[in-house]
Amino acid sequence: MARKSVIAREKKRERLVQKYAARREQLKKEGRWDELDKLPKNSSKVRLHNRCKLTGRPKGYMRQFGLCRVKFREMALAGKIPGITKASW
């Protein structure tokens, strides 16, 4: 489980990206780079990092499910993810 402060920081970045998305797009289109530099650093989309929705784990993230590999496996084996079964042949 990731620290609460790290998870909160990532959520704050997500909010900033959403808040400034239209403004950043407009400034880029007009080529006003000096004004773009004055916006908060964390409002840039490239500063986001995918994290598990349950634990906040940054590594082993599965984009399709929004979970890390550990939680995905636990939930899949428990039958909590529809359509996912353990492979057997």
N, C-alpha and C positions, 0 to 999 in steps of 0.2 A: 504494500500500500504506500503510495506516494504521500509525502507530507502535505498537510492541508494548505499550507502557504503556497506550495508549488502549483497545486490544483487551482487555487484561487487566482494566482498570477496568470495562469493560462486562460481562465475564464475572463479575466479583465482584458487580456489581449484580444480575445474573441469579440468582446463588446466594442472595443476601440476600432477594430477592423470594420465591423458593421457600421459604426457611427460615421467613419470617415471614408467609406468605400466610394460613394458617389463623388465626394469632393476630390479625392485623389484621382479618380478617373478623369474628371473634368480638367484638373490642373495638368495631367499628363497629356491630354488631348490638345490643350492650348500651348503646351511647351513651357509652362511657367515653373521652371525647376527651382528657382529661388524660394518661391512660396511653398512648394512641395517639401523642401528641406525644413521648413519651419513647423510642419505637422509633427505630432508625436512619433517617435521611432516605432513604438508598438502598434501603430495603426497600419503598418505594412503587413500585407498578407503572408509574406515569406517568413515572418517571425513566429508564425503559429506552428505548433508541433502536435501531431495527433497523439491522443492519450486514451487509455481504456476508460470507458464511461463508468465502470464500477470501481476500479481500484486507482486509476490515475497513472498506471504503469506506462512509461513512454516507449518501451521496446517490445517487439513482438506484436505490434498492433495489426489487427485484421480489419481493413477498411470496410469491407462488406458488412461486417457485424458491429463495428465500433467497439470491439473488445480486444484484450490482449490474448495471446495464445493460451495462457494458463486458465483464465476464466472461461474462454471458449471451450476448452476441452472439458472442464468441470461441468459446464452447462449442457454440452452436447451429450456427455455420458449419462447425465441425469435426465435427459429427454426434454430439456427446457427450451431447446431451439428447434422449431418445427422444420421438418425436412432434412435434418442432419442425422445420419446414422454412422456408426463405426464401420469402416470398411472390412469386409470379409470375403475371401474368394477361395 
